[in-house]
Amino acid sequence: MNEVLEKIRAEAIARIDAARDMSSLNDIRVAILGKKGELTSVMKSLRDLPPEERPSFGKNVNIVRDEISQRLDSMKAELAKKAREVQLANETIDVTLPPKKMTYGHRHPNNIALGEVERIFTGMGYEVVEGPEVEFDYYNFEALNIPANHPAKDEQDTFYITKDMLLRTQTSGVQVHTMEHQPLPIRMIAPGRVFRADELDATHSPNFHQVEGLVVDRNVTFADLKGTLEVFAKKLFGEDTRVKFRPHHFPFTEPSAEMDVTCFKCGGKGCRMCKGEGWIEILGCGMVHPHVLEMCSIDPNEYQGFAFGVGLERIAMLKYEIDDMHLLYENDVRFLKQF
Amino acid sequence: MRTSLKWIKALVPGIKDVGPQEYLDTMTLAGQKGEYYVELNKNLEKIVVGKVLSVEKHPDADKLVICQVDVGQEAPVQIVTGAPNVFEGAVVPVVLDGGKVAGGHDGSAPPENGIKIKKGKLRGVESFGMMCSIEELGSSRNFYPEAPEDGIYIFSGRDDIKPGDDAVAALGLDDAVIEYEITSNRVDCFSIIGIAREAAVAFNTGFMPPVVEATGNSEDVNDYVSVEVRDADLCPRFTARMVKNVKIGPSPDWMQRRLAAQGIRPINNIVDITNYVMEEFGQPMHAYDLSTIRGSKIIVRRADDGEKFVTLDGQERDLDSDMLMICDAEGPIGIGGIMGGENSMITGQADTVLFEAANFNGTNVRLSGKRLGMHTDAQAKFEKGLDPNNAEDAINRACQLVEMLGCGEVVGGMVDVYPVKKESWTVPFEPERINKLLGTSLTADEMLDILKRLELTYDEETGLLHIPTFRQDLLATCDIAEEVARFFGYANVPSTLPDSGATAGGLPFDLRVQDLARDVAEFCGYSEAMTFSFESPKVFDMLRLDADDPLRSAITIANPQGEDYSIMRTLPVSGMLTTLARNYNRRNKEAKLYEMAKVYLPKTLPLTEYPDERVMFTLGFYGDGDFFTLKGAVEEFLDKAGIKRKRDYDPNAGKNFLHPGRQANILLGDEILGYLGEVHPDVCDSYDLGTRAYIAVIDMAAVDKYASFDRHFSGIAKYPAVTRDISMVVNKKTLAGSIEHVIEKNGGSILESYELFDIYEGEQIGLGFRSLAYSLTFRSKERTLEDKEVNAAMDKILKGLGELGIALRE
């Protein structure tokens, strides 16, 4: 009887080893281990054996069954592995072919720049506020210490609607609105559209944007103004940026200053962008003039503040190296998609 | 404002060795911003004074001569020249071998790096340098009127120079001209004295202004001439002095050189003196030929409306009653602060000259000049509002110069009409407040040191600072703080951050919704555009708006830049269409754009209160896509804005600029959130947009009412869904939206979703009809649905559809 078993075992192993695919392995399993398989039949013949031989024979059948089973499993795993390898090899692609385009739109460079400015200042606890573009003369000029017939009114080439209303020439009027309505202390920036009667050319536009900043509190100093704008410049133009404050004059701040930053293209050595100077003028700023505080019913003996104003187009044009203002308002998709 | 650096150095000797760049940088940091400088001796090298010892004919050239020139070396040098005006004994500028001159003889634009001069042979004769014309030295006859029109420059009457001396210095070209940006509050700095005073403080060195001494003979000018000021509001002060026996001639070299460096052409001694004083003191002056002043009387009065007057440039000017005239007994002789008249001009024949140094109302001068279309140097100074106390020093300085130059006999006394004298005022000295404002810790003495050098005086007893009248910008402690900071150095003020308590900060809700709209638009492939707020009133016709459309009521700009920019837009469509057309005509295959911008809706016209400035979110495109592409972007935004309610699309939007069959209002209940549609082909034609285009306009203020950033998790369905498909044939006029309304209304709480999965139009269905097929999904959150529940819901839906006359398709 054991010879029969041995034969089944040897033949089965040989067939398994010779198998080249899953279906022949399955055939082998059915032919040997299936309900009508060879080993199953041998097992069924157990009852023909004398009782004393049955245990040892049964045990031998099980050993052979286990061995064949294991052989089948390992062969199956081996074949599966080979099949996967073939599949992967066949599925190789040319990864250098062009991608399938995502048609994501692009933000206007002015607003990319504005987004950066807003992130910097909101991070320092500033609130973003807005004000009207069609404005009263009072808010655009008078409350900012620019009385009637002040030459600054001419310099700014104002578009008038009526004698009392105009298109704001600066976002500084939002300072006044904010001080009139908001509780103290104030920390705000006010981005927005402004208008001046400049012809549209490579560096001017009659319709452009500014970002105003205002801080009012009991102990805010000119030193704080310097420190704040220094942080701003470094975050906007890079940590290596250095700043320079030059005395200047604005009717609504005193002391006043203009801030230059080291040219972020050449690092201050002098290049075409900074016209060889190494420095680029970025913004005007100063300590809020006590008259302005008074006109907003804030006691200048108790409170002081600083304010600044940045040209958004100027920042965008410098930062993204845009050499012509026209581009910002033409909205050619070939321009916009570069941002 | 520009100044000769040499002239400044004459008043501030302590900076004599400072170069132009260092000077410019220091002045800029102190507040008088130097824009740039020009060195007058640029590219002038190895140029010395030479004396021509002999002139011989060139053997081989008729037009050349051979000169032996003493240039201060052991032996004379030989120079061959074609200049017609050399003669034996002439003293000339000579550039030696290896030197450089600025430009060519013809005075054309000089080359960047000048012209190198080397020894060479001219027609076989050796020449070791070149004698120079004024043009070759980088200047012109404008500033050196004594230079010949054609030929080399010849020094005359100069006992102070000898062969071998630096000719550049002898010509006064060893100078640099600084151009400043002076801020409008610093009227005093539109003068040499004002700038020099700043320079002395900035460099911490002494200031030596000219000392003006009393002059004049024993006579009194008031016996010769009288002045009556009728409009003192426009002329706070009028001073006059007189010079007899005038000898008109050229002014001395040093004065001509200073004027030339300031960019002023020397004319004659009297005119040069008035210009010199104007530069030095910043006080414009005028010189009259006294013999032309009728009745020896000057009357200062407003002009009459319609009065005419010929200014000294020969132009006839139309006057009005807000302009100030200087008149004599019979009529006008000058426009106050702007320009004198032709009739009282100084000519070579003048024997008696009357100097005027007056003070005029700056605003009036500015406005008058604007109306006259004039812009003179005097006007530019007066319109800033000059210090009337400066006029007296200026006129006395002019008389002092007359005596110094020996060009006339100064008559004693001064006519001075000065009814209200401008007095010095005081500002309390508050060192602690200054430190508190600046964030510094300077001592009172450190501050006073700066302030005293600026000619403020401090009264220790009262604690008051007395402000000199020329510093009309110093009115309060903050102004004093700026003076302290400027000269302490802005760079030396520490950099700190405000240490006050935290503030809330951040973006307000409407700006957050706007940012979200931008994000969604960009995700959907739209790029951001920016167009102007103003446009032409013609756009209303281009957009086919009805004659009585309220959107035609626009804010009009009183002084626009042409009609195209003359009104504030009331709808954002035109900007978008213009932009799309521009892209189309530039052959961009596709353009998908959006803009977040305001429209300006007046509440009343003419405007008396703030208009309604509404932010509109406009999407527009041409190229790949259709109405539904745009609707998809709109829906995506409204979903992301947290608006859960279904939006209705009403085809009766009534927009004349959109396709009549392809437009819709976007509704949320009764509220119109905006509209969208295909652009009307006539409108496309008007905008030269040769393709179908689509546009959506969303009113952000309306969206803000329903938008929310709140989100609540509602669980994930655990029980299986039941799906039922229905198909129906309907009249084409029946809107899918109305069917969906029935489905939503009647589906009950177990209706989870529905989806239109097929639309069919064709022969089998018949003209005017279409087939719509919906897939409905039912699900309960609590249990597995039973058939009968779903059937009940379906029955209700079918019943509702039946009421619309719709039956299911077999």
Chai-1 contact restraints between the chains, C-beta under 6 A:
chainA,res_idxA,chainB,res_idxB,connection_type,confidence,min_distance_angstrom,max_distance_angstrom,comment,restraint_id
A,T103,B,G525,contact,1.0,0.0,6.0,A-B,restraint_1
A,Y104,B,E522,contact,1.0,0.0,6.0,A-B,restraint_2
A,G105,B,E522,contact,1.0,0.0,6.0,A-B,restraint_3
A,G105,B,G525,contact,1.0,0.0,6.0,A-B,restraint_4
A,G105,B,Y526,contact,1.0,0.0,6.0,A-B,restraint_5
A,G105,B,S527,contact,1.0,0.0,6.0,A-B,restraint_6
A,H106,B,S527,contact,1.0,0.0,6.0,A-B,restraint_7
A,R107,B,E528,contact,1.0,0.0,6.0,A-B,restraint_8
A,H108,B,E528,contact,1.0,0.0,6.0,A-B,restraint_9
A,H108,B,M530,contact,1.0,0.0,6.0,A-B,restraint_10
A,T122,B,G505,contact,1.0,0.0,6.0,A-B,restraint_11
A,T122,B,G506,contact,1.0,0.0,6.0,A-B,restraint_12
A,G125,B,A502,contact,1.0,0.0,6.0,A-B,restraint_13
A,G125,B,T503,contact,1.0,0.0,6.0,A-B,restraint_14
A,G125,B,G505,contact,1.0,0.0,6.0,A-B,restraint_15
A,Y126,B,G505,contact,1.0,0.0,6.0,A-B,restraint_16
A,E127,B,G505,contact,1.0,0.0,6.0,A-B,restraint_17
A,V128,B,L507,contact,1.0,0.0,6.0,A-B,restraint_18
A,V128,B,L511,contact,1.0,0.0,6.0,A-B,restraint_19
A,P132,B,Y610,contact,1.0,0.0,6.0,A-B,restraint_20
A,V134,B,Y600,contact,1.0,0.0,6.0,A-B,restraint_21
A,V134,B,P611,contact,1.0,0.0,6.0,A-B,restraint_22
A,N149,B,T363,contact,1.0,0.0,6.0,A-B,restraint_23
A,P151,B,S184,contact,1.0,0.0,6.0,A-B,restraint_24
A,F159,B,I557,contact,1.0,0.0,6.0,A-B,restraint_25
A,Y160,B,A558,contact,1.0,0.0,6.0,A-B,restraint_26
A,Y160,B,N559,contact,1.0,0.0,6.0,A-B,restraint_27
A,I161,B,I555,contact,1.0,0.0,6.0,A-B,restraint_28
A,I161,B,L607,contact,1.0,0.0,6.0,A-B,restraint_29
A,T162,B,P606,contact,1.0,0.0,6.0,A-B,restraint_30
A,T162,B,L607,contact,1.0,0.0,6.0,A-B,restraint_31
A,M165,B,L607,contact,1.0,0.0,6.0,A-B,restraint_32
A,P185,B,S500,contact,1.0,0.0,6.0,A-B,restraint_33
A,R187,B,T503,contact,1.0,0.0,6.0,A-B,restraint_34
A,P206,B,Q561,contact,1.0,0.0,6.0,A-B,restraint_35
A,N207,B,F532,contact,1.0,0.0,6.0,A-B,restraint_36
A,N207,B,S533,contact,1.0,0.0,6.0,A-B,restraint_37
A,D217,B,S500,contact,1.0,0.0,6.0,A-B,restraint_38
A,V220,B,P498,contact,1.0,0.0,6.0,A-B,restraint_39
A,T221,B,G439,contact,1.0,0.0,6.0,A-B,restraint_40
A,F222,B,L438,contact,1.0,0.0,6.0,A-B,restraint_41
A,F222,B,G439,contact,1.0,0.0,6.0,A-B,restraint_42
A,F222,B,V493,contact,1.0,0.0,6.0,A-B,restraint_43
A,A223,B,G439,contact,1.0,0.0,6.0,A-B,restraint_44
A,A223,B,V493,contact,1.0,0.0,6.0,A-B,restraint_45
A,A223,B,P494,contact,1.0,0.0,6.0,A-B,restraint_46
A,A223,B,T496,contact,1.0,0.0,6.0,A-B,restraint_47
A,D224,B,T496,contact,1.0,0.0,6.0,A-B,restraint_48
A,D224,B,P498,contact,1.0,0.0,6.0,A-B,restraint_49
A,K226,B,S495,contact,1.0,0.0,6.0,A-B,restraint_50
A,G227,B,S495,contact,1.0,0.0,6.0,A-B,restraint_51
A,G227,B,T496,contact,1.0,0.0,6.0,A-B,restraint_52
A,G227,B,L497,contact,1.0,0.0,6.0,A-B,restraint_53
A,E230,B,S495,contact,1.0,0.0,6.0,A-B,restraint_54
A,F245,B,Y490,contact,1.0,0.0,6.0,A-B,restraint_55
A,R246,B,T28,contact,1.0,0.0,6.0,A-B,restraint_56
A,P247,B,G31,contact,1.0,0.0,6.0,A-B,restraint_57
A,P247,B,R486,contact,1.0,0.0,6.0,A-B,restraint_58
A,H249,B,T183,contact,1.0,0.0,6.0,A-B,restraint_59
A,H249,B,N185,contact,1.0,0.0,6.0,A-B,restraint_60
A,E254,B,C478,contact,1.0,0.0,6.0,A-B,restraint_61
A,E254,B,D479,contact,1.0,0.0,6.0,A-B,restraint_62
A,E254,B,E482,contact,1.0,0.0,6.0,A-B,restraint_63
A,P255,B,A481,contact,1.0,0.0,6.0,A-B,restraint_64
A,P255,B,E482,contact,1.0,0.0,6.0,A-B,restraint_65
A,P255,B,A485,contact,1.0,0.0,6.0,A-B,restraint_66
A,P290,B,C478,contact,1.0,0.0,6.0,A-B,restraint_67
A,N331,B,A529,contact,1.0,0.0,6.0,A-B,restraint_68
A,N331,B,T579,contact,1.0,0.0,6.0,A-B,restraint_69
A,V333,B,N583,contact,1.0,0.0,6.0,A-B,restraint_70
A,V333,B,N588,contact,1.0,0.0,6.0,A-B,restraint_71
A,V333,B,A591,contact,1.0,0.0,6.0,A-B,restraint_72
A,L336,B,S527,contact,1.0,0.0,6.0,A-B,restraint_73
